[in-house]
Amino acid sequence: MKIHVPLLSAAEQGAQAGLRAGMKQMLEISNGLAPKDDEDLVDSGAVRVDDLTGQVSYDAVHALWQHERLDFVHADGGQAKYLETAAEMVDVDEFIARGIGEALGG
């Protein structure tokens, strides 16, 4: 039985590495902006990279509510739209370009 494993070119590997680095930066910023009422929210944050697609997400049950409810007051700090704000702050394209450049010896 043959197993077909897709091989990524050096440029694709660099793009994937850059994408992962950009997603990690986004998660780090988002964690800093997230409500501090409990650590469950921040602890549930994760980065997923599949081929050349990246995702930052939170799996805590209350993550969506905390993100979307602008009327919530967070006594210990943090804000709504923490992930959206982080996504606007991180230029993932720069991370990808840097990753490709490094993979190609640049």
C-alpha positions, 0 to 999 in steps of 0.5 A: 500500500502506497501512501501519498504524502504531499511534499511542499516546495521550499517556498511553500515551506517558508510560506507555511512557517511565516504563516504559523509565525504570524498566527502565533503573533496574532494569538499573543496580541489577542491574549493580551487584549482578551478579558482577564476575568478568568484564564479559561478564555486565554488558555483555550486559544490555539493556532492551526495551520493546514497547508497554506491556511491559518486560523487563530481560535478560542474554544472556551464556551464563553469565547464568542460572548466575550468577543462580541458583547461590547456592553460587558464590563471586565473588572480585571481588564480586557476588551471585546473584539480582542481577536478582531483587533489583533487580526487588524494589528498583524500583517500576516503577509509580512510574516509569509514574505519573510518566511519565504525569503528565509527558506530561499536563502534570502 
